[in-house]
Amino acid sequence: MKKQTLAFLLGWTPAQCHNLTNSCTHKHTDGTHRCPECGTTSLSFESSASDWIDKYQDKLVELILTGELILHLNVHDNPYRFHSTE
């Protein structure tokens, strides 16, 4: 499983990958492929997703262990996705 996919299942979105050259929201990619609008690479998305997982890993583990975060395969309908309060 790619880091982008795991992070997406947990609440990260490609929009959190900030491309300093433009303000693209990357709405036409899940982060595993190049953004067709601005050209941001999957490697950039992977780096962003990895940083996001590193930043929230302790909180994510706590939520999973307490049952407050349940992973669903249908991520678009997942009401339990983690959302940072920062």
SVG drawing of the C-alpha trace seen along z (x, -y; Angstrom):
<svg xmlns="http://www.w3.org/2000/svg" viewBox="-21 -30 30 32">
<polyline fill="none" stroke="black" stroke-width="0.4" points="0.0,0.0 1.4,-3.4 1.8,-6.0 -0.6,-8.3 -3.3,-5.6 -2.8,-4.9 -2.7,-8.6 -5.8,-9.1 -7.7,-6.4 -6.8,-8.1 -7.8,-11.6 -4.9,-13.2 -5.9,-14.7 -3.8,-15.7 -4.9,-19.3 -2.6,-19.2 0.3,-18.9 1.3,-22.5 2.9,-23.2 4.6,-26.5 4.3,-27.4 0.5,-27.6 -2.6,-27.2 -3.9,-24.0 -6.2,-21.9 -5.3,-18.7 -9.0,-17.7 -8.5,-15.4 -6.0,-13.0 -5.9,-10.8 -2.1,-11.5 -0.9,-8.3 -0.6,-9.9 0.6,-13.2 -1.9,-16.0 -3.3,-16.6 -4.0,-20.3 -0.6,-21.5 1.8,-18.6 2.6,-17.9 4.2,-14.5 3.2,-11.4 6.6,-11.7 5.6,-15.1 2.3,-13.7 4.1,-10.7 6.4,-13.1 3.4,-15.2 1.5,-12.1 4.6,-10.7 5.0,-14.0 1.4,-14.0 1.5,-10.4 4.7,-11.3 3.0,-14.3 -0.1,-12.5 1.1,-8.9 0.8,-8.9 -2.8,-10.4 -3.8,-8.0 -2.5,-4.9 -4.4,-6.1 -7.6,-6.5 -7.3,-3.1 -6.6,-1.4 -9.5,-3.0 -11.8,-2.2 -12.5,-5.8 -11.0,-5.5 -12.3,-2.7 -10.8,-2.2 -13.4,-1.7 -12.5,-0.7 -14.9,-3.1 -13.0,-6.2 -15.4,-8.7 -18.2,-7.6 -16.0,-7.2 -17.4,-9.3 -14.6,-8.1 -11.7,-9.7 -9.2,-11.6 -9.3,-15.3 -6.7,-17.4 -7.9,-20.2 -4.8,-22.3"/>
</svg>
